[in-house]
């Protein structure tokens, strides 16, 4: 697992489970030291549709996702990695995560159509 993914996963665990006070096994301190174990997948099936991890997909459109962030707010992105996260000491249950590269939204009022071309 690369360093960026390790830190992102650890940070998410700290946000989701603040009462458990997770921290890296490399840091001494109160709370539960985690020795993260990560298993990656080529694809995941959600509601009958197969989504591929970006680096394992034949075509980029197979990794494009719409994710509901909060109360109907939806964002588009590319599913970069699909990982199951667990602790080698079995402190936490396995969690399935999708690492998403968010696409930047374009405000629709800034798009001007000219014949068959969109001008930004």
Order of alpha helices (4+ residues) and beta strands (2+ residues): alpha-beta-beta-beta-beta-beta-beta-beta-beta-beta-beta
